[in-house]
């Protein structure tokens, strides 16, 4: 369960977070998970909300320059790119490790029937 007070602080500190009167809103479960990961890393002191907002803004600008129409549907994709960028910059994980896990996840998702939980297996990390 997400800490409502922490979510409210994040929503107030980071402009553009989709929200309603009750707090942040998400279109997909993965968006809530990405939001929760950022909350946790912020609470553990990995970055300030000012640093997060500046990095997120930079990610959005880069995506727009590459043709993202900025309709709001890609907001949490930028959120994930920001997470990856800060985790790498702070030395928590290398870009190579992040790519390795992303590729493994894609492999696991490809073999998993729709509606079934995705589970990473050792073979998902092979070539």
C-alpha positions as CSV (number, residue, x, y, z in Angstrom):
1,X,0.0,0.0,0.0
2,X,1.3,3.4,-0.9
3,X,1.9,6.0,1.8
4,X,-0.8,8.6,1.2
5,X,1.1,11.4,2.9
6,X,4.3,10.6,0.9
7,X,2.2,10.5,-2.3
8,X,0.6,13.9,-1.4
9,X,4.1,15.4,-0.8
10,X,5.3,14.1,-4.1
11,X,2.3,15.4,-5.9
12,X,2.8,18.8,-4.4
13,X,6.6,18.8,-5.1
14,X,6.7,17.5,-8.7
15,X,4.6,19.5,-11.2
16,X,2.6,17.5,-13.7
17,X,1.8,14.3,-11.8
18,X,-1.6,13.2,-12.9
19,X,-3.9,13.5,-9.8
20,X,-7.4,14.1,-8.5
21,X,-8.6,15.3,-5.1
22,X,-7.6,11.9,-3.6
23,X,-4.1,11.9,-4.9
24,X,-2.1,10.5,-7.9
25,X,-4.0,8.6,-10.6
26,X,-2.7,5.9,-12.8
27,X,-3.9,4.3,-16.1
28,X,-2.0,1.1,-15.6
29,X,-0.7,-0.9,-12.5
30,X,2.9,-0.4,-13.7
31,X,2.5,3.4,-13.5
32,X,1.6,3.1,-9.8
33,X,4.5,0.7,-9.3
34,X,6.9,3.2,-10.9
35,X,5.5,6.0,-8.8
36,X,6.0,3.9,-5.6
37,X,9.6,3.1,-6.6
38,X,10.3,6.8,-6.9
39,X,8.7,7.5,-3.5
40,X,10.7,4.8,-1.9
41,X,14.0,6.0,-3.4
42,X,13.2,9.6,-2.4
43,X,12.4,8.6,1.1
44,X,15.7,6.7,1.3
45,X,17.5,9.9,0.3
46,X,18.6,8.9,-3.2
47,X,17.4,12.2,-4.6
48,X,15.5,15.3,-3.6
49,X,12.2,16.2,-5.3
50,X,13.9,19.2,-6.9
51,X,16.5,17.0,-8.4
52,X,13.7,14.5,-9.5
53,X,11.6,17.4,-11.1
54,X,14.6,18.8,-13.0
55,X,15.6,15.3,-14.3
56,X,12.0,14.5,-15.3
57,X,11.7,17.8,-17.0
58,X,14.9,17.1,-19.0
59,X,13.5,13.6,-19.9
60,X,10.3,15.1,-21.2
61,X,12.1,17.7,-23.2
62,X,14.3,15.1,-24.8
63,X,11.2,13.0,-25.7
64,X,9.4,16.0,-27.2
65,X,12.5,16.8,-29.2
66,X,12.4,13.2,-30.5
67,X,8.7,13.5,-31.5
68,X,6.7,12.6,-28.4
69,X,3.4,14.4,-28.9
70,X,3.1,15.0,-25.1
71,X,-0.5,14.0,-24.8
72,X,0.0,12.8,-21.2
73,X,-0.2,9.1,-22.2
74,X,3.6,8.8,-22.0
75,X,4.1,10.7,-18.7
76,X,5.0,7.5,-16.7
77,X,7.4,6.3,-19.5
78,X,9.3,9.5,-18.8
79,X,9.0,8.8,-15.1
80,X,10.6,5.4,-15.7
81,X,13.4,6.9,-17.8
82,X,14.0,9.4,-15.0
83,X,14.2,6.5,-12.4
84,X,16.7,4.7,-14.6
85,X,18.8,7.8,-15.2
86,X,19.0,8.7,-11.5
87,X,19.6,5.1,-10.3
88,X,22.5,4.9,-12.8
89,X,23.8,8.4,-12.0
90,X,23.8,7.6,-8.2
91,X,25.6,4.3,-8.7
92,X,22.8,2.1,-7.5
93,X,22.9,0.1,-10.7
94,X,24.7,0.5,-14.0
95,X,22.9,1.3,-17.3
96,X,24.0,-2.2,-18.4
97,X,22.4,-3.9,-15.5
98,X,19.2,-1.9,-16.0
99,X,19.2,-3.0,-19.7
100,X,19.9,-6.6,-18.8
101,X,16.9,-6.7,-16.5
102,X,14.7,-4.9,-19.0
103,X,15.6,-7.4,-21.7
104,X,15.0,-10.3,-19.3
105,X,11.6,-8.9,-18.4
106,X,10.7,-8.6,-22.1
107,X,11.7,-12.2,-22.6
108,X,9.6,-13.3,-19.7
109,X,6.6,-11.3,-20.8
110,X,6.8,-12.8,-24.3
111,X,6.5,-16.3,-23.0
112,X,3.8,-15.6,-20.4
113,X,0.2,-16.1,-21.3
114,X,-2.0,-13.0,-21.0
115,X,-3.5,-12.7,-17.5
116,X,-0.8,-14.8,-15.9
117,X,1.8,-13.2,-13.5
118,X,5.1,-12.7,-15.2
119,X,8.0,-14.5,-13.4
120,X,11.6,-13.9,-14.2
121,X,13.6,-17.1,-14.5
122,X,17.4,-17.6,-14.9
123,X,17.0,-18.4,-18.6
124,X,15.4,-15.0,-19.2
125,X,18.8,-13.5,-18.6
126,X,20.5,-15.6,-21.3
127,X,21.3,-14.0,-24.6
